[in-house]
Amino acid sequence: MEPFVPPRFIETDDLLLRPFAEGDAPQFFHALFGDPDVTEWLPTRTLESVDDARAMIRKMEAGWARGSCFAWALEDKATGRISAMIEVRPCLPRVELGVAISMRANHRRRRAGLVALRKLIDWIMTQPNVHRLYACCSPQAQSTPVMEKLGFKFEGRLVNWDARPNAGLAVDDALMFAMTKPQESAA
């Protein structure tokens, strides 16, 4: 089986998907994981400082080095602002997708972000060793329309699936969305 090695950079006309760097820590904290509006329904606690953001970015860099988890900053080419984090975790033949989007008005790039995310999804689904791409979304996050727009199919509700520490819940349900390739027979 071939290893899963995604591109480090994906470009659209407006945005650049690239690995996070330690210098991104202030933006990562203020626009994403230090913002309670972003993290409310995520299974990760809201960060308390830029130093926490630096530590999280170092973990992301280690994920790239190990090939276990790949996280990208979604950067606006014109302003340099980071508007989202996209993460994939391969466990072949399946890959899990996670997205966190900035809620700050001057950071959001919804349509352009969907184009960049679509490019990554298309790349993933063309890999011969990937047969399933899935995402688990909080029922409260209202991700269903976006997931369906991207081509994912709703598969069901997973009971007691993820921690929701920022919502004061030890555990909460998740909605499972997936896109799959047709099943191949073992010859």
C-alpha positions in Angstrom: 0.0 0.0 0.0 1.3 3.4 -1.0 1.8 5.9 1.9 -0.6 8.8 2.2 1.4 11.9 1.4 -0.8 15.0 0.7 0.5 18.1 -1.0 1.9 20.7 1.5 0.5 23.6 -0.6 -2.7 24.0 -2.5 -3.5 27.3 -4.2 -6.6 28.9 -5.5 -6.9 32.3 -7.0 -7.5 33.9 -3.6 -6.2 31.4 -1.0 -3.3 29.3 0.0 -3.5 26.1 1.9 -0.2 25.6 3.7 1.1 23.9 6.8 1.1 26.1 9.9 4.3 27.7 11.1 5.2 28.8 14.6 4.9 32.4 13.5 1.2 31.8 12.9 0.6 31.3 16.6 -0.9 34.8 17.3 -3.4 34.5 14.4 -4.1 30.8 15.2 -5.0 31.9 18.8 -7.0 35.1 18.0 -8.8 33.9 14.9 -9.3 30.2 15.6 -8.6 28.2 18.7 -8.5 31.0 21.3 -12.0 32.1 20.1 -14.8 30.5 22.1 -17.2 31.0 19.2 -14.9 28.8 17.0 -14.3 26.1 19.6 -17.7 25.9 21.3 -18.6 22.6 19.6 -15.1 21.2 19.0 -13.7 18.3 21.0 -10.6 20.5 21.8 -10.5 23.0 24.7 -10.3 26.7 23.8 -6.7 27.7 24.1 -5.8 30.2 26.8 -2.7 31.8 25.3 -0.5 32.3 22.2 2.0 30.0 23.9 -0.7 27.3 23.9 -1.2 28.0 20.2 2.6 27.6 19.6 2.5 24.2 21.4 -0.5 23.1 19.3 1.3 24.2 16.1 4.4 22.1 17.2 2.1 19.1 17.5 0.8 19.8 14.0 4.4 19.9 12.7 5.1 16.6 14.4 1.9 15.1 12.7 3.3 16.1 9.3 6.7 14.5 10.2 5.1 11.3 11.4 2.6 11.2 8.5 -0.2 10.7 11.0 -2.0 14.1 10.8 -1.9 16.9 8.3 -3.1 20.4 9.2 -3.2 23.4 6.9 -3.7 27.1 7.5 -6.2 28.6 5.0 -4.5 31.9 4.2 -5.9 34.9 2.3 -3.2 35.7 -0.3 -4.0 39.4 -0.4 -4.1 40.0 3.4 -2.1 37.2 4.9 -5.0 36.5 7.3 -5.7 32.9 8.3 -9.4 32.1 7.9 -9.6 28.4 8.8 -7.7 25.3 9.7 -8.2 22.1 7.7 -6.9 18.8 9.1 -6.9 15.3 7.7 -6.0 12.1 9.6 -5.4 9.1 7.5 -6.2 5.6 8.7 -6.2 3.9 5.3 -8.4 3.0 3.6 -10.3 5.9 5.2 -9.3 9.5 6.0 -11.0 11.8 8.5 -11.5 15.5 7.7 -11.8 18.3 10.2 -12.3 22.0 9.7 -12.4 25.0 12.0 -13.5 28.3 10.6 -12.7 31.8 12.0 -15.8 33.6 13.1 -14.2 37.0 12.8 -15.8 39.1 10.0 -12.5 40.4 8.5 -11.1 36.8 8.4 -14.0 34.8 6.8 -13.6 33.7 3.2 -16.5 31.3 2.9 -16.8 30.8 -0.9 -13.1 30.9 -1.5 -12.6 28.5 1.4 -15.0 26.0 -0.1 -13.0 26.1 -3.4 -9.7 25.4 -1.6 -11.4 22.7 0.5 -12.9 21.1 -2.6 -9.4 21.0 -4.2 -8.1 19.1 -1.2 -11.1 16.7 -1.1 -10.7 16.0 -4.9 -7.0 15.2 -4.3 -7.8 12.9 -1.4 -10.5 11.0 -3.3 -8.2 10.4 -6.3 -5.7 8.5 -4.1 -5.8 4.8 -4.9 -5.5 3.7 -1.3 -8.3 6.0 0.0 -11.9 4.6 -0.3 -13.7 6.7 2.3 -13.4 10.3 3.4 -15.5 11.2 6.4 -16.2 14.0 8.9 -17.9 14.0 12.3 -19.7 17.2 13.0 -21.5 18.4 16.1 -25.3 18.5 15.6 -25.3 22.0 17.1 -22.7 23.3 14.6 -25.2 23.2 11.7 -22.7 21.8 9.2 -25.2 19.7 7.2 -25.7 22.2 4.3 -22.0 22.7 3.8 -21.2 19.0 4.0 -23.9 18.2 1.4 -22.7 21.1 -0.8 -19.2 19.5 -0.8 -20.6 16.2 -1.9 -20.7 14.3 1.5 -23.7 12.1 2.3 -25.2 12.0 5.8 -24.8 8.5 7.2 -26.2 8.8 10.7 -25.9 10.1 14.2 -23.1 8.7 16.4 -24.2 8.6 20.1 -21.7 9.8 22.7 -19.0 10.3 20.1 -16.9 13.3 21.0 -16.0 15.4 24.1 -17.4 18.9 24.1 -15.5 20.6 26.9 -16.3 24.1 25.8 -20.0 23.4 25.8 -19.7 21.9 29.3 -20.4 18.4 28.1 -18.2 15.4 28.9 -19.5 13.8 25.7 -22.0 14.6 22.9 -23.3 13.1 19.7 -21.9 13.7 16.3 -23.3 13.6 12.8 -21.4 11.3 10.4 -20.9 12.5 6.8 -18.9 10.6 4.2 -18.0 10.2 0.6 -16.9 6.8 -0.6 -15.6 5.1 -3.7 -17.5 2.2 -5.2 -16.5 -1.1 -3.5 -13.8 -3.1 -5.4 -13.7 -6.9 -5.4 -10.6 -8.6 -4.1 -9.2 -10.4 -7.0 
